[in-house]
Amino acid sequence: MLTKPKRLIVAITGASGATYGVRLLQVLSNIPEIETHLVVSESGLLNIQHELDMSLTQLEALVEVTHHINNIGATIASGSFQTDGMVVAPCSMRTLAAVAHGLSDNLITRAADVILKERRRLILMVRETPFNLAHLRNMTSVTEMGGIIYPPLPCFYHRPQTIIDIIDQTVSRVIDLLGVPHTLAPRWEGLTAATPNNLE
């Protein structure tokens, strides 16, 4: 059980993979001790509508507070407003670059800057492939500032049967990084006796 309430920021930007942010919000909405704050970019909303046939109203029903991306006067724009972490899911290369260079030009990048300066947990689920040198350097910069770069790369040791199995495994790891207890996806328990442990 959680020992204290957690206040988390979730941002959704204009990269493919809106399902990661939405699924994260769905899971967090079922944990009473979590207070979620949502910010969605205009491109992020387009992707939510295109990839998931979901409206902003439906998305807002999953969170406690929604902030407009241009509202630089929002609570989450100040370090004095205490939060426990922020996830950008998915994170576009444009947002990554703005965070890496400290360009607080909208509420998403400003909130991320606040998280970094206050030494709180920032997780960027970057979505692009292949990476060019600018992408890699921006990821290095954010990592050096204390952020966590978490591309949503699937694993298969849990033998997923559906797309939601793959999504949940990735989202579960992000929730782990936020320090929130959950049972969303199976954990690695080591190789069983019946599983070959060599390639002979």
C-alpha positions in Angstrom: 0.0 0.0 0.0 1.1 3.6 -0.6 2.2 5.4 2.5 1.2 8.8 1.2 -0.7 10.3 -1.7 1.2 10.8 -4.9 0.6 13.7 -7.3 1.7 12.8 -10.8 1.8 14.7 -14.1 1.1 12.9 -17.4 1.6 14.7 -20.7 0.7 13.4 -24.1 2.4 14.8 -27.2 2.3 14.4 -30.9 4.1 11.2 -31.4 2.6 7.9 -32.4 1.8 5.8 -29.3 -1.0 7.7 -27.6 -2.1 4.4 -26.2 0.8 4.4 -23.7 -0.3 7.7 -22.1 -4.0 6.7 -22.1 -3.3 3.3 -20.6 -1.1 4.8 -18.0 -4.0 7.2 -17.0 -6.4 4.3 -16.9 -4.3 2.4 -14.5 -3.5 5.4 -12.3 -7.2 6.3 -12.2 -7.9 3.1 -10.4 -5.5 3.9 -7.6 -7.2 6.2 -5.0 -4.0 7.5 -3.6 -2.9 9.0 -7.0 -3.8 12.5 -8.1 -3.2 12.9 -11.8 -2.6 16.2 -13.7 -3.0 16.0 -17.5 -1.6 18.2 -20.2 -2.1 17.3 -23.9 -0.6 19.1 -26.9 -2.7 19.8 -30.0 -0.8 17.2 -32.0 -1.2 14.8 -29.0 -5.0 15.2 -29.1 -5.0 14.6 -32.9 -3.2 11.3 -32.3 -5.6 10.3 -29.5 -8.5 10.9 -31.8 -6.8 9.2 -34.8 -5.2 6.2 -33.1 -7.8 5.5 -30.4 -11.1 7.2 -31.6 -11.1 8.9 -28.2 -12.2 12.4 -27.3 -10.7 14.9 -24.9 -13.8 14.6 -22.7 -13.2 10.8 -22.4 -9.6 11.4 -21.6 -10.4 14.1 -19.0 -12.7 11.6 -17.2 -9.6 9.6 -16.2 -7.8 12.4 -14.3 -8.4 14.8 -11.4 -7.0 18.0 -13.1 -6.6 18.9 -16.8 -4.3 21.9 -17.7 -4.3 23.7 -21.1 -1.0 23.5 -22.8 -0.8 27.3 -23.1 -1.6 28.0 -19.4 1.9 28.9 -18.1 0.2 30.1 -14.9 -1.0 26.6 -14.0 0.0 25.1 -10.7 2.4 22.6 -12.3 4.4 25.4 -13.8 5.8 26.2 -10.3 8.3 24.2 -8.2 6.4 25.3 -5.1 3.5 23.1 -6.2 4.7 19.7 -5.0 4.5 16.7 -7.3 6.1 13.3 -7.3 6.9 12.9 -10.9 6.0 13.4 -14.5 5.7 11.1 -17.5 5.5 12.3 -21.1 3.8 9.4 -23.0 4.5 9.5 -25.8 7.2 12.1 -26.1 7.8 13.6 -29.5 11.3 14.6 -30.7 10.2 18.2 -30.6 9.3 18.0 -26.9 12.5 16.1 -26.2 14.5 18.8 -27.8 12.7 21.6 -25.9 13.3 19.8 -22.6 16.9 19.1 -23.4 17.6 22.8 -24.1 15.4 24.3 -21.4 12.9 25.8 -23.7 9.9 26.3 -21.5 7.7 27.4 -24.4 4.5 25.6 -23.3 3.1 24.0 -20.2 4.5 20.6 -21.0 8.1 21.7 -21.4 7.8 24.2 -18.5 6.4 21.4 -16.2 9.2 19.1 -17.3 11.8 21.9 -16.6 10.3 22.3 -13.1 10.5 18.6 -12.5 14.2 18.6 -13.4 15.1 21.7 -11.4 13.4 20.3 -8.4 15.2 17.0 -8.7 12.0 15.0 -9.2 11.4 12.1 -11.5 10.9 12.8 -15.2 10.3 10.0 -17.6 10.2 10.6 -21.4 8.7 7.8 -23.5 10.4 9.0 -26.7 8.9 7.7 -29.9 10.9 7.9 -33.1 13.0 5.5 -35.1 15.7 5.4 -36.2 17.3 8.1 -34.0 19.5 10.7 -35.7 22.4 12.4 -33.9 20.3 15.3 -32.7 17.9 12.9 -31.0 20.7 10.9 -29.3 22.4 14.1 -28.1 19.1 15.4 -26.7 18.5 12.2 -24.9 22.0 12.3 -23.5 21.4 15.8 -22.3 18.2 15.0 -20.5 19.8 11.9 -18.9 22.7 14.1 -17.6 20.1 16.4 -16.0 18.5 13.5 -14.2 15.7 12.6 -16.5 14.9 9.0 -17.6 14.6 8.2 -21.3 12.2 5.3 -21.7 11.4 4.3 -25.3 8.4 2.0 -25.3 10.3 -1.0 -26.5 8.4 -4.3 -26.0 9.8 -7.4 -24.4 8.6 -10.9 -25.0 9.8 -13.0 -22.1 6.3 -13.0 -20.6 4.9 -14.3 -23.9 2.3 -11.7 -24.7 -0.8 -12.9 -26.4 -2.4 -9.5 -27.3 -1.4 -5.9 -28.0 -2.7 -4.9 -24.6 -0.3 -7.4 -23.0 2.6 -5.7 -24.7 1.3 -2.2 -23.8 0.7 -3.2 -20.2 4.2 -4.6 -19.7 5.8 -1.3 -20.9 3.4 0.8 -18.8 4.0 -1.4 -15.7 7.7 -0.6 -15.9 7.0 3.1 -16.1 4.8 2.8 -13.0 7.6 1.0 -11.2 9.8 4.0 -12.0 7.2 6.2 -10.3 7.3 4.1 -7.2 3.7 3.1 -7.4 2.7 -0.5 -6.3 0.8 -2.5 -8.9 0.0 -5.9 -10.4 -0.5 -4.8 -13.9 1.9 -7.2 -15.6 3.9 -10.4 -14.7 7.4 -10.0 -13.4 10.5 -11.9 -14.4 10.8 -14.9 -12.0 13.9 -16.4 -13.5 14.2 -19.4 -15.8 12.2 -22.4 -14.8 13.7 -25.9 -14.7 11.8 -26.8 -17.9 13.2 -23.8 -19.8 16.5 -24.4 -21.6 19.3 -22.1 -20.2 21.8 -22.6 -23.0 21.9 -22.7 -26.8 23.5 -26.1 -27.2 
